[in-house]
Amino acid sequence: MMIPLLQNAGIGMAQHETDYLVIGAGAAGLAFADTLLQETDAHITIVDRHGRPGGHWNDAYPFVALHQPSAFYGVNSLPLGTLRKDTAGPNAGHYELASGAEVSGYFHNVMYQQLLPTGRVSYHAMSDYLGDGKFVSMLSGEQTQVNVRKKVVDASYFGTTVPSTHTPKFSVAPGVQLVTPTGLTQLWQRKGLRPTRFCILGAGKTAMDVGVWLLGCGARADAISWVMPRDSWLVNRATTQPGEEFFSHSIGGQALAMKALAEATSVDDLFLRLEASRQMLRIDPNQTPRMFHYATISIGEVELLRQIKNVIRRGHVRSINANAMTFDDGEQTMHAETLYIDCTASAVEPKPMIPIFQDGKITLQLVRAPLVSFSVAMIAYVEAHYADDAQKNQLCGNVPFPKDISGWIETTAANMRNQMQWSQDKTLRKWMVESRLDGFGKLVASVAPTDTEKMKILGELRSQSGAAMANAPKLLAAWRATNQRTA
Ligand SMILES: Cc1cc2nc3c(=O)[nH]c(=O)nc-3n(C[C@H](O)[C@H](O)[C@H](O)COP(=O)(O)OP(=O)(O)OC[C@H]3O[C@@H](n4cnc5c(N)ncnc54)[C@H](O)[C@@H]3O)c2cc1C
């Protein structure tokens, strides 16, 4: 896969030349490379520790699925999925969700059918980037020094962790049965007795997937316990659907969200309004969620998860022994045969934001949350078509990933600021409308002026947005004063 070595330095280090050196062949690195190849003549070198393209999707548990519809995930040049709707299961009525295996297969095709055939990409799997343009093959130990003509692109910033590559932060006594979600699917291989009780550890989307999977595979709801350190607000999947038939949910939903933001009197009141208008869901209506990480779920899945009644809300588990779990406030007795399922890996951790464009370096981050693929493709487009880093950073304002429920407001406001800039720039506007990764751009652009119903929704969205942006800082200030958060 390497372009010919220019020379061997004679000290055992290969030399290699490229325009852009991309660290990471996950969704971020590939979507960036794909758009940059489409927009420039650049040569790109991609280095990744994994043995296949696709990053964390290669380590995912078998029943993982993409959160968002396939229609606008992946890279710009290659569609993902078939645009069919599920007719069975808890996602029925919504567009298909790509399975983990499908996403991995897709990224394989991206590399081998889209990127490498251009003749302008060199891909180095099983290679560890050491910094300063140097990487080492994890199989041969050979080091390569890359002479980067333009920029080093850090596509590892998101640092996604998944259960199979994560180390739990709690201790486990010998004899306790602890598995990852992948281990759960391998239970059929066990010779002896299979567990009759299950305990899900963690409150994120993986834990929700495990609950849905256990129930779907026949586990009794009363055999499942669930350690839920905190409750989350969840995005109603109906609001993320790409098709025109969902216009009132997606674009109408955005208008309702803006109205809620414009009229809310506090952050909690905002979420109650978002729930009332079906933008947000929560598993237990008696709990006030304190977390929001854009986990996306269908009403069908929420209804299934509500069957699990033994929810343990005592914070983070610190240790597990034969008959109990320990929390900061004491012990919780457990059945000795319990199989614990570790879902405590945090897929997405908020990280400090840094300028995306710096001298000789691009650090891929969100410019539209939570959409990784769109964000990095936009960054590549801006890199290709704009002159200096100051202007590029201006166009690619960082969008923070939420740290808590108030983060929804900060993220929404930052998304809107970027959207406003992009819509005033003719070149960007045109690219966005043509990009498959821009979820709703085409849908909005295709509304006929004679379609009074849809035009009314668009008008409502526009008129509520101003009031929403005016109210946002007030809500955040009040939240920070109460929660003693720093800005
Ligand atoms: C279950 C799940 C579902 C998700 N669903 C969605 C969704 O629907 N929509 C969405 O936008 N996001 C979703 N996400 C978020 C997800 O993080 C992104 O979609 C995306 O896959 C992240 O890609 P990435 O390239 O940033 O990270 P990764 O997939 O982690 O790729 C980074 C790569 O960098 C490599 N690397 C890191 N450091 C080095 C080094 N020093 N040398 C060499 N290689 C290195 C790693 O080996 C890895 O392959 C989901 C996440 C999870 C866990």
The ligand as an SDF file (V2000), in Angstrom:
LIG
                    3D

 53 58  0  0  0  0  0  0  0  0999 V2000
  -21.6330    2.3060   19.7300 C   0  0  0  0  0  0  0  0  0  0  0  0
  -21.3260    3.6440   19.1440 C   0  0  0  0  0  0  0  0  0  0  0  0
  -22.2220    4.2250   18.2600 C   0  0  0  0  0  0  0  0  0  0  0  0
  -21.9550    5.4800   17.7080 C   0  0  0  0  0  0  0  0  0  0  0  0
  -22.8480    6.0190   16.8400 N   0  0  0  0  0  0  0  0  0  0  0  0
  -22.5600    7.2190   16.2760 C   0  0  0  0  0  0  0  0  0  0  0  0
  -23.4600    7.8170   15.3340 C   0  0  0  0  0  0  0  0  0  0  0  0
  -24.5070    7.2680   15.0430 O   0  0  0  0  0  0  0  0  0  0  0  0
  -23.1190    8.9950   14.7640 N   0  0  0  0  0  0  0  0  0  0  0  0
  -21.9430    9.6350   15.0800 C   0  0  0  0  0  0  0  0  0  0  0  0
  -21.6510   10.6810   14.5200 O   0  0  0  0  0  0  0  0  0  0  0  0
  -21.1100    9.1080   15.9890 N   0  0  0  0  0  0  0  0  0  0  0  0
  -21.3790    7.9240   16.5800 C   0  0  0  0  0  0  0  0  0  0  0  0
  -20.5240    7.4020   17.4910 N   0  0  0  0  0  0  0  0  0  0  0  0
  -19.3720    8.1940   17.8890 C   0  0  0  0  0  0  0  0  0  0  0  0
  -18.1290    7.6630   17.2060 C   0  0  0  0  0  0  0  0  0  0  0  0
  -17.1420    7.9700   18.1040 O   0  0  0  0  0  0  0  0  0  0  0  0
  -17.9020    8.2410   15.8230 C   0  0  0  0  0  0  0  0  0  0  0  0
  -18.9280    7.9690   14.9660 O   0  0  0  0  0  0  0  0  0  0  0  0
  -16.6990    7.7180   15.0770 C   0  0  0  0  0  0  0  0  0  0  0  0
  -16.8250    6.3380   14.7870 O   0  0  0  0  0  0  0  0  0  0  0  0
  -15.4410    8.0140   15.7770 C   0  0  0  0  0  0  0  0  0  0  0  0
  -14.4470    7.8420   14.8270 O   0  0  0  0  0  0  0  0  0  0  0  0
  -12.9880    8.2770   15.1040 P   0  0  0  0  0  0  0  0  0  0  0  0
  -12.2680    8.0680   13.8290 O   0  0  0  0  0  0  0  0  0  0  0  0
  -12.9490    9.6050   15.7280 O   0  0  0  0  0  0  0  0  0  0  0  0
  -12.4770    7.2830   16.2680 O   0  0  0  0  0  0  0  0  0  0  0  0
  -12.0010    5.7840   16.2200 P   0  0  0  0  0  0  0  0  0  0  0  0
  -12.9700    4.9190   15.5520 O   0  0  0  0  0  0  0  0  0  0  0  0
  -11.6440    5.4570   17.6320 O   0  0  0  0  0  0  0  0  0  0  0  0
  -10.6930    5.8260   15.3210 O   0  0  0  0  0  0  0  0  0  0  0  0
   -9.4940    6.4040   15.7630 C   0  0  0  0  0  0  0  0  0  0  0  0
   -8.3870    5.5600   15.1980 C   0  0  0  0  0  0  0  0  0  0  0  0
   -7.1570    6.1870   15.5150 O   0  0  0  0  0  0  0  0  0  0  0  0
   -6.2030    5.1810   15.7230 C   0  0  0  0  0  0  0  0  0  0  0  0
   -5.1030    5.7520   16.5090 N   0  0  0  0  0  0  0  0  0  0  0  0
   -5.1950    6.4980   17.6350 C   0  0  0  0  0  0  0  0  0  0  0  0
   -3.9530    6.8590   18.0500 N   0  0  0  0  0  0  0  0  0  0  0  0
   -3.0800    6.3220   17.1520 C   0  0  0  0  0  0  0  0  0  0  0  0
   -1.6650    6.3260   17.0410 C   0  0  0  0  0  0  0  0  0  0  0  0
   -0.8600    6.9600   17.9060 N   0  0  0  0  0  0  0  0  0  0  0  0
   -1.1010    5.6610   16.0170 N   0  0  0  0  0  0  0  0  0  0  0  0
   -1.8720    5.0210   15.1120 C   0  0  0  0  0  0  0  0  0  0  0  0
   -3.2190    4.9940   15.1630 N   0  0  0  0  0  0  0  0  0  0  0  0
   -3.8080    5.6320   16.1780 C   0  0  0  0  0  0  0  0  0  0  0  0
   -6.9640    4.0880   16.4550 C   0  0  0  0  0  0  0  0  0  0  0  0
   -6.3500    2.8400   16.2670 O   0  0  0  0  0  0  0  0  0  0  0  0
   -8.3440    4.1610   15.7800 C   0  0  0  0  0  0  0  0  0  0  0  0
   -8.4650    3.2120   14.7520 O   0  0  0  0  0  0  0  0  0  0  0  0
  -20.7550    6.1620   18.0550 C   0  0  0  0  0  0  0  0  0  0  0  0
  -19.8660    5.5810   18.9620 C   0  0  0  0  0  0  0  0  0  0  0  0
  -20.1280    4.3300   19.5020 C   0  0  0  0  0  0  0  0  0  0  0  0
  -19.1570    3.7210   20.4700 C   0  0  0  0  0  0  0  0  0  0  0  0
  1  2  1  0
  2  3  1  0
  2 52  2  0
  3  4  2  0
  4  5  1  0
  4 50  1  0
  5  6  2  0
  6  7  1  0
  6 13  1  0
  7  8  2  0
  7  9  1  0
  9 10  1  0
 10 11  2  0
 10 12  1  0
 12 13  2  0
 13 14  1  0
 14 15  1  0
 14 50  1  0
 15 16  1  0
 16 17  1  0
 16 18  1  0
 18 19  1  0
 18 20  1  0
 20 21  1  0
 20 22  1  0
 22 23  1  0
 23 24  1  0
 24 25  2  0
 24 26  1  0
 24 27  1  0
 27 28  1  0
 28 29  2  0
 28 30  1  0
 28 31  1  0
 31 32  1  0
 32 33  1  0
 33 34  1  0
 33 48  1  0
 34 35  1  0
 35 36  1  0
 35 46  1  0
 36 37  1  0
 36 45  1  0
 37 38  2  0
 38 39  1  0
 39 40  1  0
 39 45  2  0
 40 41  1  0
 40 42  2  0
 42 43  1  0
 43 44  2  0
 44 45  1  0
 46 47  1  0
 46 48  1  0
 48 49  1  0
 50 51  2  0
 51 52  1  0
 52 53  1  0
M  END
$$$$
